[in-house]
Amino acid sequence: MWSSSLFTKIALLIGVASCDITIKSPTSANNTVVSNVSPCPEGKDIWPCICFEKDDLWADISCQDVNKEDLYTIFGADFPDPELNAIRVERNLELTTLPEDVFENVTFRALVFREGILEDVKAGGFTGGFSTALSLDFTSNRITSFPFGSLQNFAALTELLLGNNSIAGFPSMKSATLQVLSLAHNPLKALPSWAFVHLPALVSLDLDHTGLTVLQPGTFASLKSLAYVFLAGNQLTHVGADSLAFVSTALKVVSLSHNAIKSVDGISGLGTETGVFLDSNNLSEMPEMIWRPWLEKGVKVWVLGNPLASCCELTWALRNETLRSLMITDEICIDEAENFSLIQNGYCE
């Protein structure tokens, strides 16, 4: 389902920070562009890493096949400009621990360790980035230990991506600036009601495939800027009336696809441009008293692949052209002439 795909999530996050950080060219005190001196060190000094000079004169350092000792040597080298745009260590099979103080001689705006075998990230591994980092991306490793307590030390961090790791249990964290958080494909198992109390700036939250079985009342009540909520591929069976209570006026997507949801008592705070995805669950009914108010407001609801007892369960929506356009259901409920005729006449059997 597109609402759960990585590509769709990226497309939805237009305007939110990403790893490809764009920074204005360095300027001098009188606001003129600094002379075009390469920010990259000598290639031999940082091998097997490579330095790429961006058009805006900031440096990206890309590394593969480096171990802990290599990192200390490379980032202890003489950098013409120690203010780096991004440090990328991808598909690296030499490093299980990101050690202390390895980046203490440089700063960075994006730190990317993707598709490796990292298991432990030390708090001191972020030294050099507390005042400058916008993005931390540790997607697809084996991380069990991460210094979530250090997040409050970052002055401008907007993105934390930790999808596809081995983090057990939802961590306690605090950040006044974090906008994008992904913990998808981690064995969290539970989501405490206090989870986001100290993350007030969240715009996008990805908790797909994290083993959640229940949503606690009031969990999202502190998130006034929330736009995208991904909860697909979990083990939810019921949505309580207060468990999805939103206060954000910017809400765009609530994805609950591919759970085992049998009933929804209510979702509050949906906006006129919100899409609710309930595909591939165990819904046998869609009560009019719950869903009609949202459809009339313009909320779009996807219920494909649910064992609705019959098309009659949706008669109240399907016989109304406006509501029918907002309730996306299996084609049989719309295309079979007999059912459609019965619905049009206002009765079903």
N, C-alpha and C positions, 0 to 999 in steps of 0.2 A: 504494500500500500504506500502511495507516495508520501503520506504524512509521516511515515516512519523512516523513510530513506535518508541516507546521509546527504545526497545531493539536494533534496528538497529542503532539509534543515539549513544547509548553507545558503540556499536561495532565499529562505525566509528571513535570514539574519542580515539583510541588506541594511547598512547603516550602523551595524554593531561591529565592534572591534574584531579583527581576525589576525591570523598569524602573519599575513602579508602586510606588515605595518608600513604605512606611507608617511614619511616624515619630510617636512620642508627642508630645503637645502640649508646648510649652515650659513649663518650671517654674522658679520662683524658688529661691533658696537654701534656703528653708524648705519646699520641696516643694509649694508651692501654685501653681495655674495662673496664669500671667502675664495681666494685663489684656488684653482683646480689642482690641489696636491692630493695624490692618491692616499686614501685612508688605510690601505692594505699594507701589512708587513711583507718582508721578503718571503717568497714562497717556501724556501728551504727551512725557514724558521718555524713554520707552522705545519709542515707536512706530517701526517697525511691529510690534514685539513686544507681546504682551498678557500681563498678570499675572493669574493665577488664584489666589485665596486658598482654600486647602484648609480643610476643617472643623477640622483640627488646628492651624490658624494658620501653616502653612508655605506658602511661595509657590512656584508653578510658573510659569516664564516660557516662553511659546510664541512662536516666531518663524517667519515666512515671508518670502521675498523680501528677505533681508538680505545685504549684502556685507561685506567685511572692515572697512571704515570704519564701517559701521553698528554692527557688534558692539562696536568700541572705544568708540563714543559711548554705546551703550545700557548696556553693563555698566560704564561709568565714571560712570553716573548715581548720584544719591544714593538708595540703598536704605534704607528705614527699618530693615530687618533684612537684612544681607548674607548670612545663612545660608539659602540657597535649598534647596528640596527637589529640584527638577528644572529643567534647562534643556533645552528641546526646539526643535530647528531641523529641520523636516521638509518634504520635497518642495521644497527650496530649490535654485534653479537659478542662483544668483548667486555661489556660493562654491566655489572649487576648492581653497583652502588654508585650514586652520584655523591661524591665526597664533600667534605667541608672546604670552604674557602677556595674552591678551584677557580672561581671567576673574580677573585678579589681585586685584580689589577685592571679589569675592564667593566664597562656598564653595558646593558643590553635592553632593548625594547621588547624583543620576543625571544623566548627560550624554548626550543623545540627538540624533544627527545621522543621520536615516534618509531614504532615497530621494532623495538629492541627487546632486551631481556632484563631491563631494570627491575629490581625488586625493592630497593630501599633508597629513598631520597632524603638526604640529610638537610636540616634546616640551613646550615651554613653554605649549602650548595647554591643558595640564591644570593649570596653576598655579591654586591656589585649591581644588583637589579632592583633593590628595594625602592629607590627613588625614581627609577626610569621605566621599569617593566610595565608593559601593557598586556602581554599575553604569555601564558605558560601552557605548553601543549605536551602532554605525556601520554598521548593516545597509543594504545596497543603495546603495552609492556606486560610485566608480571608484578606490578607494584602491589605490595601488601602494606608498606609503611611509607607515609607521606606527611610532611610537617604542616598540617593544616593550621596549626597555631601561628605559623609565620605569616599567614595571609594578611593579618592586620598591620603588618609592618610595611606593606607595599603602599606607596602613595597614590598610584594611579592605575592599578591592575584592573582590567576590564574583562579578561577572559581566562578561564581555567578549564582545560580539557583533559579529563582523566578517563575517558571511555575505554572499555575493553582492557581492564586490569583485574586485580584480585583483591580489591578493597572490601573488607567485610565490615558491615555496620556503618550507618550513616555518621560521618564525622562532625564534630563541633567546629564551626569556623565563623570568622568575623571579618567582614570587609565592607567598607562604606562605598566602594567604587565598583565592585564586581557586577558585571552585567550578564555574562554568559557562563553557565556552569553545566558541564557534562560529566555525569558519573554513570552513563549508560554501560550496560554489560559488565557490571560489578555485582558481586553477591551481597548487596546491602541488606536484603531480606525485610527490613522495616524502615519506615519513615516517621521519625518522631514529630510531634506537634510543634516543637521548638526549632525545627531544622533551619528555618529561614529568618528567624527573628533578627539576626545580626547581619543579614544580607539584603538590605532594603532596596538596593539599586538593581536587583535582578530583572532582566528583560526576557531571557531565554533559559529554560530549565529542561535538561534532558535526563530522564531517569528510565528510559526504555530498558527492558530486560534486566531488571535489578532484583527480581524475586519478591516484589512487594505483594502482600496478601490483603492489606487493609490500608485505608487512608483515614488519618485521625482528623476530627473536627478542628477547624480553624488553622490548619497547617499553612494555608496560603493567604491568610488574612492580613499579613503585614506587607505584602508585595504590591505596591502601588503603581509600579511600572511594568509589571509582568505582561508579556505579549504572547509567548509561546511556551506551552507545557506539553512535554512528551512523556507519556506514561504507558506506552504500548508494550506488548509482549511480557506483561507481568502476570500475576495470578490473582488479580482482583475478582471478587465474585459479587460484590455489592457496593454501590455508591450511596453513602448516607446523605441526608439532606444538608448537613453542615460540613461534609468532608471536602467538597469542592465549592467553597465560598470565596469568590474572587472580589477584589476591590479595585482592580486596575481598570481604567477606561480604555486602555490600549490593547486589550486582550484580542488576539487573532486566531489562535489555534489551541484547542484542547484535544489531545490525542489519547484515546483509551482503546485503540484497536488491539485485537489479538490478546485479549484477556479472557476471563471466564465469567463476565458480568451477567448476572441473571436479572438484576433489578436496579433501577436508578430512582431514588426518592426525590432527587432534585439537584440542580446545579444553579448556584446564584451568582450574579454579577456578569452574566454573558452580555456582550455588546452587539450592536447591529451588524458588525462585520466579523463576528466570531464564527469559526467552523468547529463543530464538535464531531469527532470521529469515533464511532462505536462499532466499526466493522469487525466481523469475526469474533463475536461474543456469544453469549447464551440467552439473549433477550427473547422472551416469548410474547411480550407486549410492550406497547409504547403508550402509556396512559395520557389521554387527551389533557387532563387537568394539569399535568406536569409540562408537556411539550408544546401545547398550543400557544401559550403566552410567549415562548421564545421564538417560535416560527413566525408569529405575527409581528414580532419585533425585527425580524430579518435574519435571525440566526439560522445557519445552514447545518443540517444534521445528516451524517452518513451512517446508515444502518445495514449496509450490505452484509450478507453472509451470517444472518442471525436466524435462529429457528422460530421465527414468528409463527404462531399457530396457523394463521392464514392471512391472506391479504386483508381480511376483515378487521384485523387488529389495527390497520392503518386507514380504515375507511374515513374516519373523521378528517384526515389530512389529504388523502388522495382524491376525494371528491371536490376539493377546493383547489382551483388552478394555482393560486398563489402559494398555498401551503405545500402543494404537491411539488412545486419547483424547488422547494427548500428541504424536502425530505427525500434524500437519495437512498432508494431501496432497490432490491433485486428486480430485474426487468419483468419477471413473471407477474408482479403486482400491477404493472402498468400496461404490458403488452398483450396479455391474454384477453381476447375480446369479451369472453363471458364475465370474468371478474371485473373488468373495467366497466362493463355495462351495468352490472349490479351496483357498483360503487357510484356510478353516475346517477342512478335512480335512488340513491340514498339508503340502500339496505344491502345486506350481505348474509349469506348462509353457508 
